[in-house]
Amino acid sequence: MPYIWEVSQHPTQKKILDEAVRLVDERGEAGVRIQDIQTAVGVTAPSIYHFFGSREGLVREAQLVRVRRSFDTNDELLDAALGSVTNAEQMREALTDFLAKFFAPERAVERRRRAAALGSFEGRPELAERFAEVVASYVEKRAQRLEPFQAKGWIRADLDLRAFNYWMIGFIFGRFYVEVGHDSRPYPEWDAIAEQAAAHILFGSD
């Protein structure tokens, strides 16, 4: 089943979905009400059901889009860090730059939203399966993005880039636990450990 963001969307479909994502971000799943979306978007309930089947179908798509958008943000940060890399030393600096931006306190809200989206997959096997596909696609793209640097010898030749990217997702998601119950919590000691671990895996010991 193709993701709705991977096909040409009807403008009304996109508006409905964007509003559902906004409501989940602000109120949680319980705050997604068909009547509110009708009013905000200017559509009828049958139109919503036509595109998404049910309120549950709309909520599922909204949660997937939230996760996908989070990964898209990751892509933008990583591509910005790698964009001007021309040697091994700059490759190391790019890792530091990427992690510094990703762990910035102002991204705490995004991390909380991602954690909430992940929790929505519990008890929804179809949603979990589709999420797994989103992650696999992201990992593949990230691995391909790093392959040219590995070919140049700036990343360990024996490193499985796909396994590395799965690991990166896990430890980056883990930043959320430092911030539970707070808007943000700068924790430079945690950030330093994370950077040291990633650098060792990518580049090996000096």
N, C-alpha and C positions, 0 to 999 in steps of 0.2 A: 504494500500500500504506500503510494508516494506521499511524502509529507506535503502539507498544503503550502509550505513556503518554498517548495521546490518546483511547483507548477505555477502556471499563470493564474493568479487569483482574480476573482471578480472583485471590483472595487468595494462592493457592499460587504462581501465576505471578509475582506481585509479590515474594514472599519469595525465590523462586529468583533472580530478577533482582537484587534488592538484595544477596544474598549473592555473586553473581557480580561485581557492581560492587565490593564490599568486597575480594574476592580480587584483582581486577585492580589496585585501588589499592595493596594491600599487597605483592603478589608479581609483578605483571605478568601478561600473558596466559598465560604458561606455568604460572602457579600456579592456574589455573582447572581444577580436577579434578572430574569428575562425582561421584566417590565422596565427596569432601569436602563437596560441596553436598548430597548425599543425607543425610549425617550431620548437617550443620548445620541443615538445613531440615526434616528428617524426611520426605523424599519418596523415591520410587523413581526409578530412571533412566528408565523409560518415561514417567513424568510430565514429566520435564525435556524429553525428546525430543518429547513431545506438544505442549508449548508452544513450543519453539524449534527443533525439527527435528533439531538436531545440536549438538555442543559448539561448533562454529564459529558456528552460528546464535546460540547463547547469548552467545558472546564478542562478536559483532557488535552485538547489542542492548545489551550492557553498555557498550561503547565509545560508542554513540550516547547512551545515558542519561548517561554521564559528561560529555559535551559539553553536552548539554541542561541538565543541572544547573548547569554552569558559567555558561551563559547566564542561567539563572533567577537565579543569585546576582547577576549583572550587573544584571538587571532590578530586584532588590530594592534594590541600592545606588543606582541611578539614580532610582528612584521616591522613595526616601527623601530624596535631594538635591533633587528637584524639588517635593516635596510642599507646601512652604510658600512657593514663589516667587510674588511679587506684583508685581515690577517688574523692569526690565532689570538693575539693579545686583545684585539677588538672583539673577538668572539667571546672572550671571558668578560669583557666590559659590558657586552650586550646582555649577558645573563644577569649581571648585577643590576643593570638598568631596568630590565624587564621585571625582575622580582621586586625592586624598589617601587615601581609604579603599581604593581599588582597588590602589594601588601600595604599600600597607602591607606591611612585611616578613612579617607573619604570614600573608599570602595567597600566599607563595612556594610552599608545597606545592600549593595549588590551581593555580597557574600551571604547575608541573611536570607535574601530572596532565593538564592540558589539552594541553600539548605532546605528551605520550605518546599521548593519545587521537588527536590529529591524525596522528601518525606511523602509527597503526594502519590508516589508510585507504590507505596505499601498497600497490598490488597487489590492492586490493579495490574494483573499480570500482562495484559495487552499493552498498557502504558509503559510498564517496565521493559518489555521487549522492544518497544519503539525507542525508548530512551537508550537502550543498549546499542541500537543501530546508529543513533545520533552520535554517541560517544565513539563508536568504532570508526565512523566517517571522519570525525574530528581527529582522532589519533592517526589515521592514515594520512590525512592532509598535513598534519604537523610533522610526521615522520618524513614525508616527501620534501617538506620545506627544509629539513635539516640535512638531508642526504648530500647535497652539494658540499656542505661544510665538512661532513665526514669524509667525503672523497678527497678533499684537500688536506686531510690529516689534522684538522683543527678540532675534531671530536674523536674520541677513542674509536679505532677501527673495529673493535670487537663488540661495541655496544649495540644492542638490539634497540633501534630507535622507537619501534612501536611499543615495546615493553617499557621503555623509558617514559614515553608520553602517558601511558596509563598510570605509571607511578607518579608523574608530575601532577596529574589530575587529582590523585589521592592526597598528596601532601599539600597542594594549594587549597583544596577544599578544607583541609584540616586547620587552616588559619582561622576559620569560623569559631573554633572552640576557644580561642584566646579571647574572643569578643562576646561570648554569650552573655546576655544581660546588660550589654553596654552598647552605646552608639558606635564607639570605636575604642580601641585600647592599644596605643603604640607599645610594641613589645620588641625592642631591637635585639634582645638576646635570642628570641625565637627566630626572628628574621635572619640573624647571622648564622644560626645552626642550619636553617633551611638552605641558605645560599651555599654554605660549605658542603652540605650533602649533595646538592645538585651539581656543584662544580666538580666534586670528586668523581661522581658518576659520569659526567660528560667528558672530563678531561684527564682523569686519573691523578695519581700523586705526582707532584713535581720532583 
